[in-house]
Amino acid sequence: MVTFNGYKPALVGLFLLFQTATAQPPAQRPKIGVTLSGGGAKGLAHIGILKAIDSAGLNVDYITGTSMGSIIGSLYAIGYSADSIEKITRAIDWDLLLSNQSSLRSIFMEEKDEYSKYVIELPWQNHNFRLPSGLLQGQELWQKFSELYFPVHQQKDFSKFSIPFRCIGTDVGNGEAIVMKEGEIISAIRSSMAIPSVFTAVDFNGKRMVDGGIVRNFPVRDVKEMGADIVIGSNVASGLLPSEKVRNALQILLQIAFFREAEDAKTEVPQCDIYIPFKMEKFNMGSFGEGKAILDMGIEEGRKLYPRFKQLADSLNAIYGQAELRKNRLPHVNSTIISSFEVHGIERTSTDFFVHTIDLQLNRSYTAHKLSNMVRQAYGTRYYSRIIYSLVQQPDGTCKIVFDVTENPFTFAKLGIHYNRFTGVGIIGNLTARNFFITNSRSLVTINIGESFRIRGEHLQYIGRLKNFALIAETQFDRFEVTTYDQYKQDGLYKQTFFKIGERFQYSPSRSFSIGAGHRFEWVHYTPKIAKGLEFKGSNSYNTLHSYVEYNSLDRSIFPRKGVKVYGEAGRVFEQHPHINFLSNGEPLEDPDSIKISTYPYMRTTLDVESYIPFGRRATLMLNGQGGINFNYSRNVLNEFAIGGLTKVFRNQITFAGLQEGTLYTPSVAMLQGGLRVQLFANNYLTGKANVLFTNFISRSDFFNNPDFLSGYSLTYSYNFALGPLEISTMYCDQTNKLQWYINLGIPF
């Protein structure tokens, strides 16, 4: 819907008609101004209006915006075409951009397993654990802005962009609107969109700033003050919610924050000559998961407006002569030479450590992409929660780079929750401390309290400033109750107790690859709780020397879209020390010497490969292969591979769609799986998997009777929410002819 406010459009039309009839054009062509409102995700619709303006050949002379309108407007102002902005927004990973997370690819190999694993992370500051603020630092948002605005990094006066630009922020000190027209454009944009209770406030030109939409969400007066004679205003804000629709704390906070804006809009709208109000009741500020639909709505509205914009452009050209269309407005600045640097905000670490981590070399040329990767390198150490930079032009044409760094506290308490049928319900608590014993180190303790008890400790000591080498000491204790199966039917229950202690040396030449070698001691104890046929009771212990290789290029830890993850290990299990008693229906055998257990050493290998390949915009092709071989393991015990389950939760497990955890045990196994995951809509997924499994091809157990081949399938609905992924699956195995349910909540221990 387009509104022509009051008598202004009529006067403009009569004025242009009169000038055409008399052939006496005035000296100066009327200036066109564009104002874009805030509105979060709904602001993506502005792009459709700009596309229509471009298509009509209408040159814009001034532009203003607030919040999302300031982002779209500033990109257009510095020289991006509307088509380019559309391509940029369609390619953005909004879930990553609007979070406190970074891509998993930027995280150190030693940190990947723990990254983004817990629901709550409480920093230790001022001798207390602080509750999470709920505010987004938006590190990846800063990085994206740094790349997009790099072509104008030298320009600090917004009026000298290819289209003069201004945006609005709110001074938290006095609640007044601040018109931002010079300084760092990235900080200005980030200030304009800092919605209270969602994003952190931003320091800009000596003021503490939050979202400009609080006081002036639709800054028409500002484009008029810049000199616009004809104003086109695009407004995606839906105003205040009716009281009956304000249902949660965040909505209350936003309602209060935008009281003044609602009143201010009454004075801004009448100043538009062409006013475009969007009706977007089914979307809200956070509807980035529906960004495509919002973009399409804006483009459709632009198509409707195109005749009006074309008529205006033709009328102006008829009176004032053909205007030269300003194309290729974006400056061609691909790189800059960094000649000096400053680092602000360093307290716990050191400037030397930071500079070596990003590998900054002076008097070298850097692109925006290279600088972003350098910043991600430092962020990936987990020592920093935010790293932003600005480039300051020097007299010799080079730049000084100024880093503004916010350090993470060295200690965090973390909480998570996990449930599946095998482990039961558990609360997972973690305490992670850096530099607790020695500098350049990370120590952690993780405990699972619930139906199963588990505890793990680890100390990781980096060697060298660049963290290529690490020594890792670890220990773990588990206690499970495990169901046993006979011919795929439940027939017993035993308690498994497991203890491990080990150490390893690791070399990581990159953020995606590690190799290492180490030693571990393992002790396993089985106690039957429900008597069945032939079974055993007791323990076994052994030492293992092993080497391993690890590769991880996944883009995220939960529901990855692309990348490969590999873990392969080969080792030698030395002489074992079994203390096993065989029982028949709960009673000792009359001739226990009739069953011999081997104590000889043996070789052991394992391999786990995951691959994720994007298949269109919403689908991901998934490939997985798992395998393990205990060579010459015919009469050994308590180190077999356990088959079953859809989620890895315990030692020696090989997942298999179609069976519950621990349905089968075998000394040699290979599993191949293919699957397709489709995103139905935001945070909702449907995944289908099919797999085959081969056993007994190298070693065959004398104590377990398994089929040589299995095949199975699963269909999973997943919902990713605050407590982690909730996965509800149904699975089927051809050999059992049984349909089974499987539920998993959260990320396992």
MOWO-V394919 format. One record per helix or strand of 3 or more residues. SS is the DSSP state (H for helix, E for strand). FROM is the first residue (numbers start at 1). TO is the last residue. If there is no record, write none. Layout:
ss;from;to
SS;FROM;TO
SS;FROM;TO
This chain:
ss;from;to
H;8;22
E;32;36
H;40;55
E;62;66
H;68;78
H;82;91
H;94;97
H;104;106
H;109;114
E;120;125
H;139;148
H;150;152
H;158;160
E;164;171
E;177;180
H;185;192
E;202;204
E;207;211
H;212;214
H;220;226
E;230;235
H;243;245
H;249;257
H;259;271
E;274;277
H;287;320
E;335;344
H;351;358
E;364;367
H;368;379
E;384;393
E;399;407
E;411;420
E;424;434
E;441;450
E;453;463
E;469;486
E;489;507
E;513;530
E;534;552
E;563;573
E;579;584
H;592;594
E;602;615
E;619;630
E;641;643
E;664;666
E;668;681
E;684;695
E;709;721
E;724;733
E;738;745
